[in-house]
Amino acid sequence: IEAKEQLEHGEWSSWLKEKVDFSERSAQNFMRLAKEYSNPQLVADLGYTKALALLAIPEEERETVAREVDAEHCTAQELREAIKARDEAINQAKGWAMKCETAKADADAAREAAAKREEELSLSQGIISGLKEEKKQLKAEVKELKSRPVEVATKDAAPEQIEAARAEGRAEA
């Protein structure tokens, strides 16, 4: 990293060919390891390939994962497989968590809908009860009215009205 910073633009590849026995890609990986690992001892204990494999994991989890899979004593391939299995497990857990959240939201919505239906049912039952009572009262009124004698109102017509009605009847006849 220090050497690259001291070189002019375009001199890096030439410098690497003259001074070191590895490729530009390897040099880039070494620089990446130096930047990414806050604990250089972990890189020293694991070696280059395993340290590169652990870069797939967030920095704050690397040491824990390395310890859990015993990265020091497994092969780089075993480490990559363990990381892949870990990532799959995390993704599966996230999927289940999302499904749980969706199910919880659905359950909450169902509870709300049920409470609303319960409230509507209660209101409807109150209305029905009131209508039944009103029907009962109206039946009683009708019964009472039927039991009364029918009163017919009569009114004597004025002589002009009687004459007008006769004239109308004659005209129709």
Secondary structure, DSSP 8 states (H G I E B T S, - for coil): -HHHHHS-TT-HHHHHHHH-SS-HHHHHHHHHHHHH-S-HHHHHHH-HHHHHHHTTS-HHHHHHHHHHTTGGGS-HHHHHHHHHHHHHHHHHHHHHHHHHHHHHHHHHHHHHHHHHHHHHHHHHHHHHHHHHHHHHHHHHHHHHHHHS----------HHHHHHHHHHHHHH-
